[in-house]
């Protein structure tokens, strides 16, 4: 009776905790993995940064959003409820949507956006991936504040192919605008000019002490113990900027890129592009006092000055012993800022890229096709289009900026693919795969600026060339 009573008490306690915490992830076993349930309430929240408070779109009122934790082989069931006035969809960046493409998240492509007061359940399985990925909104620039980490652990009873870390810490780089980001991108689309630069970069949502009017609680502090190995899960959630990242007098061992293990290599500076993720090991030094070191991130760019946010975000690495009281002092006086590569250090970026090799061992083989049936050549460019009549444009010489793939630019359609499919009215809206194949073949042979596609054909072209396809 005593054992039964104890079990019943524990069961009731766990049930009560689950009821009192609706945002708690619930999991149950299913096959080789388990099913993990999450609920995302999309809500507005007032956030203050750099002496200015504004209302931003968040997941469960958190900025950045809450962490999703799963293991390889698990199935994720995520109920997203939209409580804001904007349409919402969420993209699970980097997840291989094998036979679950409807859960990928691009609004009007794989799903209609979630309207105010409505909900949508994303249901997908993590297959053949382990490491760090992330999620973000996939409507306009809402992803500037609606984003968060996806932590993918190895299968149960499977270890990392590197030393087990003492602790794992997500580090998310982002951008912060004092202005409403929807107004920023809408102005750019209307005038044809580049969008206004962000006011700051952030680490885990915090701009750090180098920006004017940044308060002490707006600095990210990574507290570590001496002689330990930490796994830093890096995510670049900045909208447009590649970044360098470094911690003074420390080095990293890169072990993972985009949820795939790589042959480990050491570096003192990380280069990470927008949307990219990576895992690095940080071995702390044997320091017995309250040592502090600055960490910093700033952009890599070959663009003209003034066209990107040329600022630096900083955080603090703090050493603490088990007997030392935590300090709230965030002063950086006397701390050396890490020396980062030059902003236009293309040679460093090229060397960095060349270091990546798949782990490719017996436990984690890489089955790369050795026979190539067809080759494609894509050129991604930024040009200009003439300014429409009766409109003032602010691009170069009164034009509008226009990005392209093989000289074909995207035009926003008036009818969405899903809408045309539903009403069986596809004429002039989308192109069949066979027609699209002929278009891509002709562009591969001879790119022509005068190529004209239907709007939805262009949208599919954009999607096909930027997303992996699997059966």
GIDA-V424402 format. One record per residue. RES is the residue in three letters. PSI is psi in degrees with one decimal (999 if undefined). Layout:
RES,PSI  RES,PSI
This chain:
UNK,-39.2  UNK,-42.0  UNK,-42.1  UNK,-40.2  UNK,-40.5  UNK,-43.5  UNK,-43.4  UNK,-41.1  UNK,-43.6  UNK,-42.8  UNK,-45.9  UNK,-36.9  UNK,-47.5  UNK,-40.5  UNK,-43.1  UNK,-41.6  UNK,-42.5  UNK,-39.6  UNK,-38.1  UNK,-15.9  UNK,81.9  UNK,-18.2  UNK,-3.2  UNK,133.3  UNK,131.6  UNK,141.6  UNK,149.1  UNK,155.0  UNK,142.9  UNK,105.3  UNK,-135.8  UNK,-25.3  UNK,-163.3  UNK,162.8  UNK,123.1  UNK,127.1  UNK,132.5  UNK,152.2  UNK,124.5  UNK,111.9  UNK,115.3  UNK,111.4  UNK,157.0  UNK,148.5  UNK,138.6  UNK,126.0  UNK,135.9  UNK,126.2  UNK,137.8  UNK,43.6  UNK,16.6  UNK,130.8  UNK,133.3  UNK,161.3  UNK,126.2  UNK,160.6  UNK,129.5  UNK,169.4  UNK,120.1  UNK,28.7  UNK,11.8  UNK,141.2  UNK,116.2  UNK,173.1  UNK,169.4  UNK,156.0  UNK,134.3  UNK,128.6  UNK,129.8  UNK,171.0  UNK,156.7  UNK,132.6  UNK,-12.4  UNK,154.3  UNK,132.6  UNK,129.5  UNK,108.3  UNK,113.9  UNK,113.9  UNK,120.7  UNK,125.7  UNK,112.9  UNK,8.7  UNK,171.0  UNK,-19.8  UNK,150.0  UNK,146.5  UNK,140.2  UNK,157.3  UNK,130.4  UNK,134.0  UNK,87.2  UNK,116.9  UNK,-12.6  UNK,131.4  UNK,105.1  UNK,81.4  UNK,110.6  UNK,29.1  UNK,38.4  UNK,-25.5  UNK,-11.7  UNK,6.9  UNK,-34.0  UNK,-21.4  UNK,118.3  UNK,139.0  UNK,-4.6  UNK,-58.5  UNK,-9.2  UNK,156.3  UNK,146.0  UNK,157.2  UNK,116.7  UNK,167.4  UNK,129.5  UNK,-1.8  UNK,171.4  UNK,163.7  UNK,138.8  UNK,117.6  UNK,132.0  UNK,111.0  UNK,161.6  UNK,139.1  UNK,113.9  UNK,122.2  UNK,24.4  UNK,144.0  UNK,140.0  UNK,-133.3  UNK,129.7  UNK,-168.2  UNK,166.4  UNK,155.2  UNK,159.1  UNK,149.4  UNK,40.0  UNK,119.6  UNK,-136.4  UNK,23.1  UNK,-23.3  UNK,-8.6  UNK,-27.3  UNK,-19.6  UNK,93.3  UNK,160.6  UNK,169.5  UNK,148.8  UNK,114.5  UNK,116.2  UNK,109.3  UNK,159.2  UNK,163.6  UNK,153.3  UNK,139.3  UNK,16.8  UNK,131.4  UNK,165.8  UNK,151.6  UNK,26.7  UNK,175.2  UNK,138.6  UNK,123.7  UNK,152.1  UNK,-36.6  UNK,151.8  UNK,134.5  UNK,116.9  UNK,134.5  UNK,112.9  UNK,119.5  UNK,137.4  UNK,-173.6  UNK,151.1  UNK,127.8  UNK,136.1  UNK,-31.2  UNK,168.1  UNK,120.6  UNK,-28.4  UNK,-36.9  UNK,-34.8  UNK,-50.7  UNK,-35.1  UNK,-38.7  UNK,-41.6  UNK,-42.7  UNK,-33.6  UNK,-40.3  UNK,-16.9  UNK,4.6  UNK,169.3  UNK,148.2  UNK,150.5  UNK,142.8  UNK,154.0  UNK,160.9  UNK,-17.8  UNK,155.2  UNK,160.3  UNK,154.1  UNK,116.5  UNK,41.5  UNK,3.0  UNK,131.2  UNK,-21.4  UNK,175.9  UNK,-6.4  UNK,-12.3  UNK,145.9  UNK,138.2  UNK,27.5  UNK,124.4  UNK,162.1  UNK,-31.7  UNK,8.6  UNK,24.9  UNK,128.8  UNK,131.8  UNK,120.0  UNK,108.6  UNK,125.7  UNK,162.1  UNK,151.4  UNK,145.3  UNK,26.8  UNK,158.8  UNK,124.0  UNK,141.0  UNK,113.3  UNK,120.9  UNK,100.9  UNK,136.4  UNK,129.2  UNK,98.4  UNK,6.9  UNK,144.0  UNK,-39.7  UNK,-6.7  UNK,132.2  UNK,147.7  UNK,147.6  UNK,144.8  UNK,137.7  UNK,150.8  UNK,129.1  UNK,130.1  UNK,25.8  UNK,157.9  UNK,162.9  UNK,156.4  UNK,114.9  UNK,125.9  UNK,-6.9  UNK,145.8  UNK,123.2  UNK,47.8  UNK,30.1  UNK,132.2  UNK,144.0  UNK,162.3  UNK,123.2  UNK,140.8  UNK,152.2  UNK,148.5  UNK,156.3  UNK,-7.6  UNK,130.8  UNK,138.1  UNK,127.3  UNK,131.6  UNK,164.6  UNK,130.3  UNK,-12.0  UNK,151.8  UNK,161.3  UNK,152.5  UNK,132.3  UNK,146.5  UNK,135.2  UNK,113.5  UNK,116.9  UNK,157.9  UNK,164.4  UNK,75.4  UNK,132.0  UNK,6.6  UNK,176.9  UNK,69.8  UNK,147.9  UNK,144.2  UNK,145.1  UNK,142.1  UNK,150.7  UNK,151.2  UNK,138.6  UNK,165.6  UNK,155.1  UNK,130.2  UNK,144.1  UNK,8.9  UNK,160.4  UNK,148.2  UNK,141.9  UNK,-12.4  UNK,0.3  UNK,163.7  UNK,102.0  UNK,63.1  UNK,176.0  UNK,131.3  UNK,139.7  UNK,150.3  UNK,-179.4  UNK,129.2  UNK,118.5  UNK,130.3  UNK,134.1  UNK,139.0  UNK,168.4  UNK,-21.7  UNK,-1.3  UNK,136.0  UNK,142.3  UNK,136.8  UNK,140.6  UNK,5.1  UNK,115.9  UNK,15.5  UNK,140.2  UNK,13.6  UNK,126.7  UNK,-4.2  UNK,134.8  UNK,133.0  UNK,132.7  UNK,144.1  UNK,111.3  UNK,158.2  UNK,160.0  UNK,152.4  UNK,-36.4  UNK,34.8  UNK,71.5  UNK,-36.7  UNK,-38.0  UNK,-43.8  UNK,-42.2  UNK,-43.6  UNK,-39.8  UNK,-47.2  UNK,-37.5  UNK,-12.5  UNK,-16.0  UNK,125.2  UNK,138.0  UNK,148.3  UNK,-47.0  UNK,44.6  UNK,-173.8  UNK,-31.6  UNK,-33.6  UNK,73.2  UNK,157.6  UNK,110.6  UNK,85.1  UNK,129.2  UNK,132.4  UNK,-13.1  UNK,126.4  UNK,118.9  UNK,-31.0  UNK,144.0  UNK,141.8  UNK,150.6  UNK,119.5  UNK,138.6  UNK,125.3  UNK,124.0  UNK,168.2  UNK,114.0  UNK,-152.7  UNK,154.4  UNK,151.6  UNK,149.0  UNK,131.1  UNK,155.3  UNK,148.0  UNK,30.6  UNK,144.0  UNK,124.1  UNK,149.2  UNK,16.5  UNK,-175.5  UNK,127.7  UNK,37.4  UNK,20.4  UNK,-172.7  UNK,134.5  UNK,144.5  UNK,117.8  UNK,158.0  UNK,156.6  UNK,117.0  UNK,44.0  UNK,17.8  UNK,121.2  UNK,154.8  UNK,135.9  UNK,127.0  UNK,122.0  UNK,159.1  UNK,-18.0  UNK,126.5  UNK,152.6  UNK,-46.9  UNK,-36.4  UNK,-43.7  UNK,-39.1  UNK,-41.9  UNK,-42.5  UNK,6.4  UNK,45.4  UNK,74.3  UNK,-3.4  UNK,117.3  UNK,4.4  UNK,-49.8  UNK,160.9  UNK,142.7  UNK,161.5  UNK,-39.7  UNK,-40.5  UNK,-40.6  UNK,-37.0  UNK,-42.2  UNK,-37.5  UNK,-45.2  UNK,-35.6  UNK,-42.8  UNK,-35.3  UNK,-35.8  UNK,-40.0  UNK,-41.8  UNK,93.0  UNK,131.3  UNK,127.6  UNK,-20.8  UNK,2.3  UNK,132.7  UNK,121.5  UNK,161.8  UNK,152.6  UNK,-41.5  UNK,-28.0  UNK,-39.4  UNK,-38.6  UNK,-41.6  UNK,-37.1  UNK,-46.0  UNK,-43.4  UNK,-43.0  UNK,-33.1  UNK,-1.7  UNK,-4.8  UNK,141.0  UNK,141.9  UNK,134.4  UNK,155.0  UNK,999
